[in-house]
Amino acid sequence: MAAVGGILVWVVNICAILLLNLFSTASGDALRINFGYTGPIGPNNWGRLNPTFSACSTGKSQSPINIDSANLVINKNLKPLIMQYNHSEVATLVDNGYNVGIKYGENAGTLVVDGKTYNLKQMHWHSPSEHRLDGIQYAAELHLVHFAEDNSIAVLATLFHIGHPDPLMTKLQNKLNELARDVASQKETQIQLGSIDTHEIRKHTHKYYSYTGSLTTPPCSENVSWHILGKVRSISREQVEALRAPLDSRCKRNARPVQPLNGRQIQMYEVQGNVN
């Protein structure tokens, strides 16, 4: 009985660690276990860095992926994504070491997918992009991470090419510069933004791609609902550099390589007659 009890305690502890790692990564909190994008701690070795990262190596529904337009499934039953983002009074700009993001307080907004409501918890950037369209890797990618009441996750992704400055990034530029200076001088790795209008990150959904995948950073937990907007937005080279400036040297280019589909379908929603 003592042996059985010990095994049960071990199982409970492992489950608790997995849940903590999932919430920490998805909510934008840096994990204490080190990982990066180059060398021995790069993506090819993530699954061996810690037992709770095993899905990074063994998972069959991993992200990101290449979205091949020749193999899309046009699903006429898909509905428009309903984005209801509010004026948030509590927002924090955070250097997670492996990415820069914004953590939100309560009631920052919601994403409704097929009748299910997900609450916006954080957003973060990757450069270059993680997802690819017909093999093309873009300059950057923004992930808006949402949680439902049952702790399931939905991520809304926007791709960016080099061009005109992104309006949201323009408003954050001074704070990003401040964050980079603080990190360089080993000060705080987060800066209070105070009030921020999350309404500005809402994008129209004339077209999007949808599939089931995973977190793109350890622990690479699966069953994440992904929605990648079809319209590629623009960002300036200076803004991309500002996103990279505060990061660990091993994470300046923080894009995980694309993962195999393993039979998964990529579905597409598109409003007829629209090019966006």
N, C-alpha and C positions, 0 to 999 in steps of 0.2 A: 504493500500500500504506500509506503514511503517513497518507493521508486516511482510509482504512478503519480503521486502527488508532485514529485520533483519535475516529472515530464510536463505535467499540466502547468506548473508555474513557468517553466521554460517556454512553452507554447504561448502563454499569455504575454510574457515579456517580449517575445519576438513580434507578436501581433501589435503590441503597443508601440514598439520601435518603428514598425512599418507604417502605422497610421501617423505617427509623429513626423516621420520623414516625408510622407506624402503631403501633409498639410503644410509643413515648413517650406518645401520647395514650391508647391503650387501657390502658396500665399505670398511668396517673395522673400522669405527669410532664408538667409544663407545657411547651408548645412555646415556643421563643424568639421565633418570629414572632407578632406581636400579632394577636389577634382578639377580638371582643366580641359583644355582643348588641344594641347600639344604634348608630345613626349610620353613618358610612362603613365601619366595620369590623364591622358587623352581619351577620347570617346571609345577607341578600340579596346581599352582596358577598364572602362567604368565598371563592368560587371564583376571584375575581380578585386576592386578596391575595398568592397565591403559586402557582407552577405545580403544586406538589404537592397543592394544595387543589382541583384542577380537578373532582374527583368531586362536590364540594359543589354544583356548578352543572350538571354534565353527567350525573351518575349517574342511573340509572333504577330503582334499588332502595334509595332513601334512607329514613332514619329521622329523627324519629319519624313515626307515622301515627295516624290516627283509626281506632279499632276500632269498626266499624259492626255492631251485632248482627244487623241484617237481612241482612248479606252474609257471614256466617261459614260456614265449611265444617266440619261436625262430623265429625272423623276418628276412627273407632272403632279405628284401628290405632295411634293415639298411646298412649304409655305414661306412667305417672306419672314426674315428674322425681325423680331420686334425689339428695338433698342430704346429703352427709356432711361436715359442717363440724366442725372439731376445736378444741381449746384451743390457740390460737396464742401462742407465746412472743415473737414479734417482730411488732409492729404500730406503724405511724407515722401520726399524724394530720397531714394535709398540706393547706395552702392552695395550690391550683394557680393561683390568680388568677381562674380562670373557674368553679371549683367547689371544694368542700371534700370530701376523701375520706380513706380509710384504705388504706394500702399494707401488704400482708402479706408475711411471709417465706415460707419453704418449708413445705409440709405444712399449710397453713391449712385445707384442705378441698377437696372435689371436687363437681362437678355431673355426673351421668351422664344424657345425653340419647340415647335410642334406642340404648343400648349403648356410646356413645362417652363417654370420660371427659375432663372439662375441669377444670383446676386453678384454684382461686380465687387471684387476684392482687391485686385491689383492689376497693373499693366507693366510690361517691361519690353525692352528692345533687344534684338539680335542683329549683328552686322558681320558679314553679309547675311542675306536671308537664309532661313533654314528650309522652308518649302521652295520648290522650284516649279515653274510652269513650262512644260515641254522642254525640260532640261536647262532652262535659263535660271541662273541664280541672280537675284537682285541685290541692291545695295544694302537694304535693311528690311527688317520685319518687326512689326509691333504685335504683341500678344495681349489681349484683354482676357483675364482669367476670372471666371465666374463659378460660384458654388451654388448648388441647389440645397434644399433642406435635408436631403438624404446624403449630402456630401459628394454627390456626383459632380463632375467638372465639365464645363463647356468653355472652349477657348475660341475667341474671335480673332482672326489674324488679318493684318493688312500688309501688303508688300509695297516696297518703295524703290523707285529708280532714281538715279541722280538727276537733279533738275532744280526747279524752284524750291526755296525753303519750305518746310512743312510748318503751317501756322501754329500748331500746338508746340512744336519744338522751339519755335521762335520765342514764344512766351516763356519757355523754360530755360532759355539760353543762359541768362545770368545765374540762375540757380545751379545749372549744370557746371558752369565755370567755377562757382563757389565750391561745389562738391569736389571737383577735381583738385582744387587747391587744398581743401581740408584733408583729402585722402593723401596727397603728396606730403603734407606736414604731419601725418598720422593723427589727425584730429577725428572728429565725428564722421561716421560714414553715412549719416542721414541728415537731411535738412527739412525742417517743417515748411511746407508750402502754404499752410493755412487754407484759405478758401480757394477752390479751383472749380471752374465750370466744366464738368464732365460732358455737358451737352455738346461741346465742341468736338469730341471724339466720335460722335455718332456719324455713321456713314450710311448712305442709301444701299439697299441690297437688291439692285436690279439683277445681280448675278453673284452667285457664290458656289463654292465647292464644299462638299460635306463628306466626312468619313470618320470612322472610329479608329483612334490611335492611342497615343501615350503622352506623358510629359516628355519634353525633349531634353531634360536634365535629370540626373539621378534623383530619386530612385527609378525613373522611367516607368512609373506606374501606368497601367493600361486602362482601357474603358473610358478614355477621354473623348468627348464629342467635339470634333474639330470643324470649324467653319471658316474658310478662307475667302475673303472678298475678291471678286473677279476684277475689279478696277484697281490697277496699280497706281499708287500715289507718288508724289515726288518729294524728295528730300535733298538738301544741299550736301556737298562734300564736307563742308565745315561742320554741319550738324552731325554727320556720321562720326567725324573725328571727336566731337564733343561727347558722344555716347561711349566712345572707346577710352577716352582720356582717363577716367577714374579707375578703370578695371585693372585687375591683376595682369601681369605681363603675359601669363599663359592663357589669358581669356580675351585678348584684344579682338580676335576674330572668333566670336562665340557662336558659331553655327555647327550644330551636329550634322554629320553626313546623312544623306537621305537613306532611308531604310526600305527593305523589300516589302512589297504589298502582301505577299503570302496569300493571294486569293481574295483580298479585300476589294470591295467595289468603291469607287469614288463617284458620288452622285453630284449632279449639277442642277442648280435652280437658276432659271433665267426668265426674265420678263420678256415676252415676245415683242420684237420691234425695238428693243433697247440694245445698245452696244456697251453698256456699263455693267 
